[in-house]
Amino acid sequence: MMKTLSALGFSRMYHPGRQRTMVTLTYPEDRWKELLPNGEVTVEHLGRFLRKFEDAFGETPTLIWVREFTKNGSRTSTCSFSRPPDE
């Protein structure tokens, strides 16, 4: 998957002069099924993360989001976006 993503052109998504950032939301191996009973809840968690981002930085990031399963079976959500500039 990462090979495919790296071959795509994302220049329009990233803002010039801003650092590209990748964030991974990883859930505990022993509790992920309890915390994420279905895909809708996973999307809700990502939505909460984005709302907190917007509250903190005053903008909603344009991002790539990938939902994955780790080798031990737990879920992760990985986002790549341009980080707002430091003040």
N, CA, C and O of each residue as an XYZ file, in Angstrom:
348
protein
N       0.811     -1.176      0.000
C       0.000      0.000      0.000
C       0.867      1.258      0.000
O       0.604      2.185     -0.766
N       1.895      1.302      0.847
C       2.737      2.490      0.927
C       3.455      2.730     -0.406
O       3.675      3.877     -0.796
N       3.814      1.662     -1.092
C       4.460      1.807     -2.401
C       3.497      2.475     -3.388
O       3.895      3.354     -4.152
N       2.251      2.058     -3.366
C       1.243      2.659     -4.244
C       1.022      4.124     -3.893
O       0.990      4.983     -4.775
N       0.869      4.408     -2.598
C       0.662      5.790     -2.179
C       1.836      6.685     -2.561
O       1.639      7.822     -2.989
N       3.049      6.177     -2.407
C       4.220      7.005     -2.702
C       4.347      7.304     -4.196
O       5.039      8.246     -4.582
N       3.689      6.516     -5.029
C       3.756      6.741     -6.477
C       2.746      7.788     -6.955
O       2.831      8.245     -8.095
N       1.806      8.168     -6.114
C       0.786      9.136     -6.501
C       1.290     10.564     -6.308
O       2.186     10.808     -5.500
N       0.712     11.501     -7.051
C       1.103     12.903     -6.931
C       0.212     13.643     -5.941
O      -0.978     13.833     -6.194
N       0.771     14.050     -4.839
C       0.006     14.721     -3.797
C       0.411     16.178     -3.620
O       0.093     16.781     -2.595
N       1.100     16.749     -4.586
C       1.624     18.102     -4.409
C       0.525     19.125     -4.122
O       0.774     20.090     -3.400
N      -0.661     18.949     -4.656
C      -1.755     19.895     -4.404
C      -2.266     19.811     -2.965
O      -2.834     20.770     -2.443
N      -2.062     18.674     -2.341
C      -2.560     18.479     -0.995
C      -1.687     19.176      0.048
O      -2.192     19.637      1.071
N      -0.405     19.252     -0.203
C       0.520     19.827      0.761
C       0.735     21.303      0.477
O       0.853     21.712     -0.679
N       0.785     22.098      1.533
C       0.975     23.541      1.405
C       2.460     23.859      1.278
O       3.267     23.320      2.036
N       2.839     24.721      0.337
C       4.248     25.107      0.209
C       4.751     25.748      1.510
O       4.036     26.521      2.148
N       5.950     25.426      1.877
C       6.555     26.008      3.064
C       6.133     25.369      4.377
O       6.561     25.807      5.445
N       5.311     24.356      4.310
C       4.882     23.667      5.531
C       5.473     22.268      5.591
O       5.674     21.610      4.570
N       5.740     21.844      6.789
C       6.295     20.508      6.999
C       5.212     19.455      6.810
O       4.099     19.600      7.315
N       5.539     18.411      6.092
C       4.608     17.284      5.934
C       4.667     16.446      7.196
O       5.744     16.191      7.737
N       3.514     16.023      7.656
C       3.418     15.324      8.927
C       2.609     14.053      8.750
O       1.662     14.009      7.965
N       2.992     13.021      9.487
C       2.227     11.786      9.500
C       1.899     11.460     10.955
O       2.781     11.459     11.814
N       0.639     11.187     11.220
C       0.168     10.849     12.562
C      -0.495      9.483     12.487
O      -1.283      9.213     11.580
N      -0.172      8.626     13.446
C      -0.811      7.319     13.520
C      -1.557      7.206     14.841
O      -0.969      7.370     15.910
N      -2.844      6.929     14.766
C      -3.656      6.677     15.954
C      -3.692      5.163     16.128
O      -4.290      4.454     15.319
N      -3.060      4.677     17.172
C      -2.954      3.240     17.415
C      -3.758      2.882     18.653
O      -3.691      3.574     19.669
N      -4.501      1.824     18.566
C      -5.349      1.391     19.671
C      -4.718      0.229     20.408
O      -3.994     -0.564     19.805
N      -4.981      0.111     21.719
C      -4.364     -0.951     22.517
C      -4.699     -2.338     21.979
O      -5.837     -2.624     21.606
N      -3.693     -3.176     21.948
C      -3.851     -4.532     21.407
C      -4.955     -5.307     22.117
O      -5.690     -6.063     21.481
N      -5.075     -5.126     23.427
C      -6.041     -5.921     24.191
C      -7.426     -5.283     24.296
O      -8.347     -5.902     24.829
N      -7.592     -4.019     23.780
C      -8.895     -3.354     23.924
C      -9.456     -2.801     22.622
O     -10.519     -2.179     22.637
N      -8.784     -3.004     21.506
C      -9.233     -2.343     20.285
C     -10.635     -2.782     19.863
O     -11.394     -1.972     19.328
N     -10.990     -4.037     20.090
C     -12.333     -4.496     19.704
C     -13.410     -3.809     20.535
O     -14.498     -3.514     20.041
N     -13.096     -3.562     21.790
C     -14.029     -2.852     22.677
C     -14.152     -1.381     22.254
O     -15.251     -0.825     22.241
N     -13.022     -0.758     21.911
C     -13.005      0.663     21.550
C     -13.523      0.924     20.140
O     -14.112      1.972     19.873
N     -13.301     -0.030     19.241
C     -13.697      0.122     17.834
C     -14.534     -1.065     17.390
O     -14.041     -1.923     16.657
N     -15.782     -1.134     17.815
C     -16.599     -2.299     17.468
C     -16.941     -2.398     15.985
O     -17.302     -3.471     15.499
N     -16.827     -1.262     15.251
C     -17.125     -1.294     13.818
C     -16.436     -0.121     13.127
O     -15.849      0.740     13.783
N     -16.511     -0.096     11.818
C     -15.851      0.945     11.036
C     -16.402      2.335     11.283
O     -15.667      3.319     11.196
N     -17.699      2.428     11.593
C     -18.297      3.743     11.857
C     -17.656      4.411     13.065
O     -17.426      5.620     13.054
N     -17.365      3.638     14.102
C     -16.733      4.188     15.303
C     -15.308      4.646     14.979
O     -14.849      5.663     15.498
N     -14.621      3.907     14.132
C     -13.279      4.306     13.717
C     -13.323      5.668     13.033
O     -12.482      6.527     13.300
N     -14.290      5.866     12.160
C     -14.442      7.150     11.458
C     -14.802      8.251     12.459
O     -14.329      9.380     12.327
N     -15.628      7.938     13.449
C     -15.972      8.922     14.484
C     -14.733      9.357     15.260
O     -14.575     10.540     15.561
N     -13.857      8.413     15.584
C     -12.620      8.748     16.303
C     -11.744      9.674     15.456
O     -11.177     10.637     15.971
N     -11.637      9.385     14.182
C     -10.859     10.257     13.302
C     -11.496     11.644     13.248
O     -10.788     12.651     13.252
N     -12.821     11.702     13.199
C     -13.526     12.976     13.195
C     -13.234     13.789     14.447
O     -13.060     15.005     14.376
N     -13.181     13.117     15.598
C     -12.837     13.821     16.838
C     -11.422     14.376     16.783
O     -11.175     15.507     17.201
N     -10.499     13.581     16.268
C      -9.115     14.046     16.108
C      -9.077     15.293     15.224
O      -8.392     16.261     15.555
N      -9.802     15.281     14.110
C      -9.807     16.430     13.190
C     -10.449     17.660     13.825
O      -9.988     18.779     13.596
N     -11.505     17.472     14.619
C     -12.119     18.615     15.308
C     -11.148     19.230     16.324
O     -11.073     20.453     16.450
N     -10.411     18.388     17.042
C      -9.416     18.893     17.991
C      -8.295     19.623     17.245
O      -7.801     20.647     17.717
N      -7.897     19.103     16.095
C      -6.893     19.761     15.264
C      -7.390     21.146     14.847
O      -6.663     22.135     14.944
N      -8.629     21.199     14.385
C      -9.200     22.468     13.942
C      -9.311     23.464     15.099
O      -9.027     24.649     14.926
N      -9.720     22.990     16.271
C      -9.790     23.867     17.445
C      -8.408     24.417     17.804
O      -8.277     25.584     18.172
N      -7.392     23.583     17.697
C      -6.041     23.994     18.085
C      -5.380     24.915     17.061
O      -4.657     25.836     17.440
N      -5.621     24.677     15.762
C      -4.881     25.393     14.726
C      -5.742     26.305     13.850
O      -5.212     27.044     13.021
N      -7.062     26.258     14.027
C      -7.930     27.140     13.269
C      -8.136     26.751     11.820
O      -8.587     27.570     11.018
N      -7.819     25.530     11.474
C      -8.027     25.051     10.104
C      -8.202     23.541     10.114
O      -7.724     22.847     11.011
N      -8.889     23.054      9.109
C      -9.058     21.616      8.933
C      -8.018     21.151      7.920
O      -7.936     21.716      6.829
N      -7.222     20.136      8.254
C      -6.201     19.710      7.308
C      -6.789     18.952      6.122
O      -7.774     18.226      6.260
N      -6.180     19.130      4.972
C      -6.452     18.267      3.825
C      -5.532     17.080      4.030
O      -4.325     17.252      4.200
N      -6.084     15.888      4.016
C      -5.239     14.754      4.401
C      -5.538     13.492      3.623
O      -6.553     13.368      2.938
N      -4.621     12.573      3.757
C      -4.792     11.193      3.298
C      -5.003     10.389      4.568
O      -4.259     10.552      5.536
N      -6.000      9.531      4.576
C      -6.284      8.720      5.745
C      -6.305      7.256      5.325
O      -6.959      6.883      4.351
N      -5.580      6.436      6.076
C      -5.527      4.997      5.803
C      -5.865      4.258      7.085
O      -5.271      4.517      8.131
N      -6.812      3.348      7.006
C      -7.149      2.487      8.149
C      -6.482      1.142      7.904
O      -6.650      0.534      6.847
N      -5.729      0.690      8.891
C      -4.962     -0.545      8.727
C      -5.149     -1.466      9.927
O      -5.604     -1.056     10.994
N      -4.780     -2.724      9.711
C      -4.689     -3.686     10.802
C      -3.208     -3.996     11.013
O      -2.470     -4.201     10.050
N      -2.780     -4.028     12.273
C      -1.395     -4.372     12.569
C      -1.236     -5.888     12.523
O      -2.215     -6.617     12.363
N      -0.005     -6.357     12.663
C       0.244     -7.801     12.638
C      -0.470     -8.526     13.766
O      -0.842     -9.690     13.620
N      -0.666     -7.835     14.906
C      -1.353     -8.490     16.022
C      -2.876     -8.372     15.918
O      -3.597     -8.853     16.792
N      -3.367     -7.728     14.841
C      -4.800     -7.655     14.603
C      -5.470     -6.371     15.041
O      -6.623     -6.136     14.679
N      -4.785     -5.521     15.814
C      -5.421     -4.274     16.238
C      -5.450     -3.278     15.077
O      -4.748     -3.449     14.080
N      -6.268     -2.241     15.221
C      -6.437     -1.253     14.152
C      -5.601     -0.019     14.411
O      -5.339      0.357     15.553
N      -5.191      0.597     13.322
C      -4.559      1.906     13.387
C      -5.172      2.779     12.307
O      -5.674      2.281     11.299
N      -5.126      4.075     12.526
C      -5.514      5.049     11.508
C      -4.314      5.947     11.297
O      -3.805      6.534     12.251
N      -3.853      6.064     10.059
C      -2.700      6.892      9.752
C      -3.139      8.033      8.850
O      -3.820      7.818      7.847
N      -2.743      9.252      9.213
C      -3.078     10.452      8.451
C      -1.790     11.148      8.025
O      -0.832     11.205      8.796
N      -1.762     11.670      6.821
C      -0.646     12.468      6.355
C      -1.195     13.813      5.894
O      -2.158     13.865      5.129
N      -0.576     14.912      6.366
C      -1.065     16.253      6.041
C       0.045     17.265      6.251
O       1.117     16.924      6.752
N      -0.211     18.517      5.869
C       0.723     19.609      6.110
C       0.470     20.194      7.480
O      -0.654     20.566      7.818
N       1.516     20.269      8.253
C       1.407     20.823      9.602
C       1.338     22.345      9.554
O       2.078     22.967      8.792
N       0.464     22.957     10.350
C       0.432     24.419     10.385
C       1.779     24.969     10.862
O       2.486     24.307     11.621
N       2.131     26.167     10.423
C       3.419     26.732     10.826
C       3.466     27.012     12.320
O       2.441     27.290     12.942
N       4.673     26.937     12.897
C       4.851     27.304     14.293
C       4.654     28.806     14.437
O       5.004     29.578     13.545
N       4.103     29.203     15.544
C       3.860     30.637     15.762
C       5.034     31.289     16.422
O       5.007     32.492     16.682
